[in-house]
């Protein structure tokens, strides 16, 4: 029986964090250790390295996955390990896992097998406390809003039009809609509210897109907390909230340094979801990594139509960075799902049976993701993440069809089983692609209207026939325009399980119409996000959550985390 991810991680001989930092060229006073094997990097390091040339920037994305994921994080880490084996300085930049999925369906999100970042338990749970800081800053603003209503409401906020909810880093469907202030009087003003998971908090998005403490505070001040009785938006700055919120986040803004199990560096910072937020790690982590490495391998959440599109259209304009290449991770089992093979819940046994014809049909999904990457002027390298049940004819089918679709290269990878050694062919292909002279450009101009940007994404990236809007969504679009938010980029919130809004539409659906049910303004983060279909900002737990298998033994060791 193969050892679990946790067992493999625990067998790794870790390098002391001070030694890892020194090997990167960081100075002792730029490191703030959190124990032996993790640390924060002071922002002064970025100032010192500012004049150093930057490395190549590589995005790792994927096709539309099964509910269990297809190993995108594994490939991201394995690719960085492989690049180091080829003599290159390589750093992977990743999001911190949210404890919602850790205790829900997916479990941990630190890679797996012989391509992991460690210490695995710390990263998957409390890590350096950044998520707690984000939730505290978020909830401080919520408390200040209700306190303002209780003490006279001099700003004239409409209690039934408060836009700012509360935050918690766990899946809890019972908190999606709540009433606060019950009992009146000393308990405050009664009104409806709710909770969003911390990974969906605008504070998380702000933290990940900020370039300095000053930028952080300015963005926090622009958060729209509600509407007054005249229909005008009220920002957090009017409540004198940004200073205290920024104070809570003073350490959280610093990137976190850890290592992979082959001793290479990884920066893990921030954790916005890709379905309801922009799905990428922090700007500061990428800027710093690019000064320390020849290659920075950054992971974007879910598929090219989700995290990668948001990297290219939201994060890159905010950071000034331009990718050199993109990797599209796919798996045989996910392609079979898109080719019509049915599964039941978490039972994926049907996807393990050889079926080249289903793989061929499913490659229509892969073809669209290759087209999406090329739409931004980037070379696409397809990485087939190999599972034990995959057959060589199935692998060959994907490689052939990926190349026919316009991929720069397509290779099979075995980084879960073999670490960096199993990704050498991928690393070589990525180096060639990154040096091929990409001409990156975002998908749309900021001068387009909000509707035109939404429809550009829907038609060109998803392949939709059109877009519909509820009356509520149209009202919110007008609200955004009145408040000068029309030039902001769009952050679509939709299911990751399909190119469309409907998770049941597999493969490459056509003729569908994207239903925009609501529009929210993330003025501080600097984007407008439409809610598509039945998307929710607070997930629920499944019937058998991963939390039921996680335990702490008598020796103080965590069990069941994977």
C-alpha positions in Angstrom: 0.0 0.0 0.0 1.4 3.4 -1.0 2.1 5.8 1.8 -0.3 8.7 2.3 0.6 12.3 1.3 0.9 13.1 5.0 3.2 10.2 5.6 5.4 11.2 2.7 5.5 14.8 4.0 6.6 13.6 7.4 9.4 11.5 6.1 11.0 14.6 4.4 14.1 16.0 6.0 13.3 19.7 6.0 15.8 22.5 5.6 15.8 25.1 8.4 14.0 28.2 7.1 17.0 30.4 7.7 19.2 28.2 5.4 16.5 28.2 2.7 16.2 32.0 2.9 20.0 32.4 2.7 20.1 30.2 -0.4 17.7 32.6 -2.1 19.8 35.6 -1.3 17.6 37.0 1.4 19.3 38.8 4.3 18.7 37.8 8.0 16.8 41.0 8.9 14.4 40.3 6.0 13.2 37.0 7.5 10.6 36.7 10.3 10.6 33.0 11.3 7.4 31.2 12.5 9.1 28.2 14.0 11.7 26.2 12.2 10.2 25.7 8.8 8.1 28.7 7.8 8.6 32.4 7.8 7.4 35.7 6.6 9.5 37.9 4.4 9.7 41.5 5.2 8.6 43.9 2.4 12.0 45.7 2.6 13.4 42.7 0.7 11.4 43.7 -2.4 12.7 47.3 -2.1 16.3 46.1 -1.9 15.9 43.8 -4.9 13.9 46.3 -7.0 16.7 46.8 -9.6 17.4 43.1 -10.1 16.1 41.7 -13.4 13.0 39.5 -13.1 12.6 35.9 -14.0 10.1 34.2 -16.3 6.5 34.1 -15.2 4.6 30.8 -15.9 0.9 30.3 -15.1 -0.4 26.8 -14.4 -4.1 26.3 -15.1 -6.3 23.4 -16.1 -9.3 22.0 -17.8 -12.7 21.8 -16.1 -12.1 19.3 -13.3 -14.0 16.5 -11.6 -15.2 17.5 -8.0 -11.9 15.9 -6.7 -9.6 18.1 -8.7 -7.0 16.9 -11.2 -3.6 17.6 -9.6 -3.0 21.2 -10.7 -1.2 22.0 -7.4 0.9 18.8 -7.7 2.0 19.8 -11.2 2.8 23.3 -10.1 5.0 22.1 -7.4 6.5 19.3 -9.5 7.3 21.6 -12.3 9.3 23.9 -10.0 11.1 20.9 -8.6 11.9 19.7 -12.2 13.2 23.1 -13.2 15.6 23.0 -10.2 16.8 19.6 -11.3 17.7 21.3 -14.7 19.8 23.8 -12.8 17.4 26.7 -12.8 16.4 28.8 -9.8 12.6 28.1 -9.5 10.0 29.2 -7.0 6.3 28.2 -7.0 3.8 30.7 -5.8 0.6 29.3 -4.4 -2.5 30.3 -2.5 -3.0 29.2 1.1 -5.7 26.6 1.4 -8.9 27.6 3.0 -10.1 25.4 5.9 -13.5 25.2 4.3 -12.4 22.7 1.6 -9.9 21.1 3.9 -12.7 19.9 6.2 -15.2 19.6 3.3 -14.8 17.6 0.1 -11.3 18.2 -1.3 -9.2 17.9 1.9 -5.7 19.5 1.9 -4.3 21.6 -1.0 -0.6 21.4 -0.6 0.1 19.1 -3.5 0.6 15.4 -3.0 2.9 12.4 -3.3 6.4 13.5 -4.1 5.4 17.0 -5.2 4.2 18.7 -2.0 4.9 21.9 0.0 5.7 21.4 3.6 5.0 21.6 6.6 1.8 20.2 5.2 -0.3 20.3 8.3 0.6 23.9 9.2 -0.1 25.2 5.7 -3.5 23.4 5.5 -4.6 24.7 8.9 -3.7 27.9 10.7 -0.3 28.5 9.0 0.9 32.0 9.9 -2.5 33.3 10.9 -3.2 35.3 7.7 -6.7 33.9 7.2 -7.6 34.7 10.8 -6.3 38.3 10.3 -8.4 38.7 7.1 -11.5 37.4 8.9 -10.8 39.7 11.9 -10.4 42.8 9.7 -13.5 41.9 7.7 -15.6 41.4 10.9 -14.2 44.5 12.5 -15.7 46.5 9.6 -19.0 44.6 10.0 -19.0 45.5 13.8 -18.3 49.1 13.0 -21.2 49.3 10.6 -23.7 47.9 13.2 -22.2 50.1 15.9 -22.7 53.1 13.6 -26.4 52.2 13.1 -26.9 51.8 16.8 -25.3 55.1 17.7 -27.5 57.4 15.6 -26.5 56.5 12.0 -25.2 60.0 11.1 -24.3 58.8 7.6 -28.0 57.9 6.9 -27.2 54.2 6.0 -30.2 52.2 4.9 -30.2 49.2 7.3 -31.8 47.1 4.6 -29.2 48.0 2.0 -26.0 47.1 3.9 -23.7 45.4 1.4 -21.0 44.2 3.9 -21.6 40.7 5.4 -19.5 38.8 7.9 -16.8 36.2 7.3 -15.8 32.8 8.5 -13.1 30.3 7.1 -15.3 27.2 7.3 -18.2 25.8 5.2 -21.4 26.5 7.1 -24.6 26.8 5.0 -26.7 27.7 8.1 -24.9 31.1 8.1 -25.7 32.1 4.5 -28.7 34.2 5.7 -29.0 35.5 9.3 -30.6 38.3 11.3 -28.5 40.4 13.6 -29.5 42.8 16.3 -32.3 40.5 17.5 -34.0 42.0 20.6 -33.4 45.6 19.6 -32.3 48.2 22.2 -28.9 47.5 23.5 -28.5 44.7 21.0 -28.4 47.0 18.0 -30.5 47.5 14.9 -32.3 44.4 13.7 -31.6 43.6 10.1 -30.8 40.8 7.7 -27.2 39.8 7.0 -25.1 36.7 6.4 -21.7 35.1 6.2 -19.2 34.6 3.3 -16.3 32.2 3.5 -13.1 34.1 4.2 -11.6 33.1 0.8 -14.5 35.0 -0.8 -14.0 38.1 1.4 -13.1 41.3 -0.4 -10.5 41.9 2.3 -8.8 38.7 1.0 -8.9 40.0 -2.5 -7.6 43.4 -1.4 -4.7 41.8 0.5 -3.7 39.7 -2.5 -3.8 42.6 -5.0 -2.1 45.3 -2.8 1.4 46.3 -3.6 2.3 48.1 -0.3 0.8 49.0 3.1 -0.3 52.3 1.7 -2.0 50.7 -1.2 -3.7 48.2 1.2 -5.1 51.0 3.4 -6.3 53.0 0.4 -8.1 49.9 -1.0 -9.7 49.1 2.3 -11.0 52.7 2.4 -12.8 52.2 -1.0 -14.8 49.2 0.2 -18.5 49.9 -0.4 -20.3 49.0 2.8 -23.8 50.0 2.0 -26.2 52.6 0.5 -27.6 55.6 2.2 -31.3 56.6 2.0 -30.6 58.8 -1.0 -29.2 55.8 -2.9 -25.5 56.9 -2.6 -22.8 54.4 -1.9 -21.0 54.7 1.5 -17.4 53.6 1.7 -15.4 52.1 4.6 -13.4 55.3 4.9 -16.5 57.2 6.0 -16.5 54.9 9.1 -12.8 55.6 9.8 -12.3 51.8 9.5 -9.2 51.4 7.1 -6.5 52.3 9.7 -7.6 49.7 12.2 -8.2 47.1 9.5 -4.8 47.7 8.1 -3.3 47.4 11.6 -4.8 43.9 11.9 -3.3 43.0 8.5 0.2 44.4 9.2 1.8 41.0 9.2 -0.6 39.3 6.9 0.6 41.5 4.0 4.0 39.8 4.1 4.5 36.7 1.9 5.1 33.4 3.6 8.2 31.3 2.7 8.1 27.5 2.9 9.7 24.6 0.9 8.8 21.7 -1.3 9.9 18.2 -0.3 12.9 18.5 -2.6 14.2 21.5 -0.8 13.1 24.2 -3.2 11.4 27.4 -2.2 7.7 28.2 -2.3 5.9 31.4 -1.5 2.3 30.8 -0.2 0.3 33.9 0.3 -3.4 34.7 0.4 -6.2 32.4 -0.7 -9.0 34.0 -2.8 -11.3 31.3 -4.3 -11.4 31.2 -8.1 -15.1 30.6 -8.4 -16.3 33.6 -6.4 -13.1 35.7 -6.3 -10.0 36.1 -8.5 -8.4 32.9 -7.6 -4.7 33.8 -7.4 -2.0 34.2 -4.8 -0.7 37.7 -3.9 0.9 40.3 -6.2 3.6 40.8 -3.6 4.6 37.1 -3.5 4.9 37.1 -7.3 6.9 40.3 -7.5 9.3 39.1 -4.8 9.7 35.6 -6.3 10.5 37.0 -9.7 13.4 38.9 -8.2 14.7 35.7 -6.5 14.3 33.1 -9.3 14.8 32.4 -13.0 11.3 30.9 -13.2 8.2 31.6 -11.1 5.5 28.9 -11.5 2.2 30.3 -10.2 -1.0 28.4 -9.9 -4.4 29.9 -10.9 -7.5 28.3 -9.5 -9.6 25.9 -11.6 -9.6 26.2 -15.4 -8.5 28.7 -17.9 -11.9 30.3 -18.0 -11.7 30.9 -14.2 -8.4 31.6 -12.4 -6.3 32.0 -15.5 -8.6 34.5 -17.1 -8.7 36.4 -13.9 -4.9 36.3 -13.6 -4.6 37.8 -17.0 -7.4 40.4 -16.8 -7.3 41.4 -13.1 -4.0 40.5 -11.5 -1.6 41.2 -14.3 -2.9 44.8 -14.9 -2.8 45.4 -11.2 0.8 44.1 -10.8 2.2 45.1 -14.2 3.4 41.5 -14.8 3.2 39.6 -18.0 3.3 35.8 -18.2 5.7 34.1 -20.6 3.8 30.8 -21.0 0.9 28.8 -19.5 0.6 25.1 -18.5 -2.8 23.4 -18.9 -3.2 20.5 -16.5 -5.6 17.7 -17.6 -6.2 14.2 -16.5 -7.5 11.1 -18.3 -10.3 10.7 -15.8 -11.5 14.3 -16.2 -11.5 14.0 -20.0 -13.6 10.8 -19.7 -16.1 12.8 -17.6 -16.3 15.4 -20.3 -16.6 12.6 -22.8 -19.8 11.3 -21.3 -18.7 8.7 -18.7 -21.0 9.1 -15.7 -19.9 9.1 -12.0 -21.9 9.0 -8.8 -20.8 11.5 -6.2 -17.3 10.7 -5.0 -17.3 7.3 -6.7 -15.0 7.7 -9.7 -14.4 4.0 -10.4 -16.1 4.3 -13.8 -13.4 6.8 -14.9 -10.7 4.2 -14.3 -11.8 1.8 -17.0 -9.9 2.2 -20.3 -12.0 4.2 -22.9 -10.0 5.9 -25.6 -13.2 7.0 -27.4 -14.5 8.8 -24.3 -11.1 10.5 -23.9 -11.2 11.6 -27.5 -14.7 13.1 -27.0 -13.5 14.8 -23.8 -10.6 16.5 -25.5 -13.1 19.0 -26.9 -13.0 20.6 -23.4 -9.2 20.6 -23.6 -9.3 22.1 -27.0 -11.2 25.1 -25.7 -8.8 25.7 -22.9 -5.9 25.7 -25.3 -7.7 28.2 -27.5 -8.4 30.4 -24.4 -4.7 30.5 -23.5 -3.7 31.4 -27.0 -6.3 34.1 -27.0 -4.1 36.0 -24.6 -1.0 35.6 -26.8 0.6 32.9 -24.7 2.0 29.5 -25.7 0.1 26.6 -24.1 1.9 23.5 -22.8 -0.5 20.7 -22.0 0.5 18.5 -19.0 -1.3 15.2 -18.7 -1.2 14.4 -15.0 -0.8 10.6 -15.0 -2.8 8.3 -12.7 -2.1 4.6 -12.2 -5.2 3.6 -14.1 -4.3 5.5 -17.3 -3.2 3.6 -20.3 -0.6 4.6 -22.9 -3.2 4.7 -25.8 -5.3 7.1 -23.8 -2.2 9.3 -23.1 -1.2 9.2 -26.7 -4.7 10.3 -27.8 -4.5 13.4 -25.5 -1.0 14.3 -26.7 -2.0 14.1 -30.3 -5.3 16.0 -29.9 -3.6 18.7 -27.8 -1.0 19.4 -30.4 -3.7 19.4 -33.1 -5.6 22.0 -31.0 -2.6 24.4 -31.2 -0.7 23.5 -28.0 3.0 24.4 -28.1 3.7 21.0 -26.6 1.9 18.2 -24.8 3.6 15.8 -22.4 2.7 13.2 -19.7 3.9 14.0 -16.2 4.4 11.7 -13.2 5.4 14.2 -10.5 3.1 12.7 -7.9 5.0 9.4 -8.0 8.5 10.6 -9.0 8.7 14.3 -7.9 10.8 16.6 -10.1 12.2 13.7 -12.0 8.7 12.9 -13.3 8.4 16.4 -14.7 11.7 16.9 -16.6 10.0 16.7 -20.0 7.4 19.2 -18.9 10.1 21.5 -17.6 12.0 21.4 -20.8 8.9 22.2 -22.8 8.0 25.1 -20.5 11.5 26.5 -20.9 11.2 26.4 -24.7 7.7 27.9 -24.5 8.7 30.7 -22.1 11.5 31.6 -24.5 9.4 31.6 -27.6 8.5 35.3 -27.6 5.0 35.5 -26.1 3.0 38.7 -26.8 0.7 38.8 -23.8 -2.3 41.1 -23.7 -5.5 41.1 -21.7 -8.8 40.1 -23.3 -10.6 43.5 -23.2 -10.1 47.2 -22.8 -11.1 48.9 -19.6 -13.0 51.4 -21.7 -15.7 48.8 -22.6 -18.9 49.0 -20.7 -19.6 46.5 -17.9 -22.1 44.6 -20.1 -19.6 44.5 -23.0 -16.8 43.1 -20.7 -19.2 40.4 -19.3 -20.3 39.4 -22.8 -16.8 39.3 -24.1 -15.8 36.9 -21.4 -19.0 34.8 -21.8 -18.8 34.6 -25.6 -15.0 34.3 -26.2 -13.8 32.4 -23.1 -16.9 30.3 -22.3 -18.2 29.9 -25.8 -21.7 31.2 -24.9 -24.3 32.4 -27.3 -25.2 35.3 -25.1 -25.9 36.7 -21.7 -29.2 37.5 -19.8 -29.5 39.8 -16.8 -32.1 39.8 -14.0 -33.7 43.2 -13.1 -31.6 43.2 -9.9 -28.4 42.7 -11.9 -29.2 45.6 -14.2 -29.9 47.8 -11.3 -26.5 46.9 -9.8 -24.8 47.7 -13.1 -26.3 51.1 -13.1 -25.3 51.6 -9.4 -21.7 50.7 -10.4 -21.8 53.2 -13.3 -23.1 56.0 -11.1 -20.3 55.4 -8.6 -17.5 55.5 -11.2 -16.8 51.8 -11.3 -17.4 51.2 -15.0 -13.8 50.9 -16.0 -13.0 48.2 -13.5 -12.3 44.6 -14.7 -14.8 41.8 -14.4 -14.5 38.9 -12.0 -17.1 36.3 -13.0 -18.4 34.1 -10.2 -19.5 30.8 -11.7 -19.2 27.0 -11.3 -15.8 25.6 -12.1 -17.2 22.2 -13.3 -18.2 23.4 -16.7 -17.2 26.0 -19.3 -20.7 27.2 -18.9 -22.8 28.3 -15.9 -24.3 24.8 -15.6 -22.1 22.1 -13.9 -24.1 19.4 -15.8 -22.9 20.8 -19.2 -19.7 18.9 -19.8 -17.3 18.9 -22.7 -17.5 22.0 -24.9 -21.1 23.1 -24.7 -22.5 25.4 -27.3 -25.6 27.5 -27.7 -26.0 28.2 -23.9 -26.9 31.6 -22.5 -25.1 32.8 -19.3 -27.6 34.1 -16.7 -26.2 36.9 -14.6 -28.3 36.9 -11.4 -26.6 39.6 -9.4 -23.7 42.1 -9.6 -21.5 43.0 -6.7 -19.0 45.8 -6.5 -15.6 45.1 -5.0 -14.4 48.7 -5.3 -11.5 48.2 -2.9 -10.2 45.1 -4.7 -10.8 46.9 -7.9 -13.2 44.8 -9.8 -16.9 44.2 -10.4 -18.1 40.6 -9.9 -21.2 39.2 -11.6 -22.9 36.1 -9.9 -23.7 33.6 -12.6 -26.4 30.9 -12.0 -26.7 29.4 -8.6 -23.2 30.4 -7.3 -22.9 30.8 -3.5 -20.3 32.7 -1.4 -20.7 30.4 1.6 -20.3 26.7 0.8 -21.9 23.9 2.7 -20.4 20.6 3.9 -21.1 17.3 2.1 -22.9 14.4 3.7 -19.6 12.8 4.7 -17.2 15.7 5.2 -13.4 15.2 5.3 -13.6 16.6 8.9 -14.9 13.2 10.0 -11.6 11.5 9.1 -9.3 14.1 10.7 -8.0 13.4 14.2 -5.3 14.3 16.7 -3.6 11.3 18.3 -2.2 10.9 21.9 1.2 12.0 20.7 -0.2 15.2 19.3 0.1 14.2 15.6 -2.7 15.0 13.1 -4.2 12.0 11.3 -6.4 11.8 8.3 -5.3 15.0 6.6 -4.7 14.5 2.9 
